[in-house]
Each structure stands twice: as structure tokens, then as C-alpha cells.
Amino acid sequence: MKLTELRKVIREEVKAAIQEELKDILLEAVRSPKPAITENTSVAPPTPDPAAQKAFREQMMTQMVAAGNGNMDLTTKNVNSFQVPPGTNTSGEGSSLPAGNVGLDQIMGLMKSK
């Protein structure tokens, strides 16, 4: 028997075996009992209590004022630069940005250049 004939016979037998196995797998999948899928739609999401939300917001604001020693300035007049903490790893493994200030005018200049 030649090598090409042997390869042809092997291919045909492998193909036949795979088709038979696939047929068995598909029949088993079709005949197996499937569990029923039920959705429980009767459970409603909890409705938030407006009074509890208001109390939480007031408590949060009180804590913020206390953290600022009673001085809570929510304007941008005192915020004019971004300070990178020393040692912060911002660019990758084993490297970091140098400590320093980056002014908002520099950031705005970058944004306007596009």
C-alpha cells in the first residue's frame, strides 16, 4: 500500500469516527432534560428614603466642614496648581515624576493646542 493511499484511508476513517461521535453528542444534548428557567420579577428594588438620603448628605457635609477646621471654601480661587506627591509612581515600574508644581495655565495651554 502506498503512503498516499494510507493517508487517504486514515483521513476517511478519522472523518467517519468524528461524524459518529458528533452525532452521538448532538443526540445526547437534544434528548437530555433541560431545567426550566424561571425569573422572579416580583421582587422590586428598594426605594430610597428621601429623608435618609438628606440626613446622609447633611452628615457628609458636616464631616467635610469639620475636616477643614470650619473653613470649607468650595471655589477655585485657592486652587491654582496641581502638586504631585513626592515618590508617586505615575509612569511605570521603577520610575516617577519629579516633585514640583504644574500650573493650571500649563495644563490649559496643552488642552488648547489640540
PyMOL commands that set and color helices and strands:
alter all, ss='L'
color gray80, all
select helices_A, chain A and resi 3-31+50-67+104-112
alter helices_A, ss='H'
color red, helices_A
select strands_A, chain A and resi 81-84+100-103
alter strands_A, ss='S'
color yellow, strands_A
deselect
rebuild
show_as cartoon
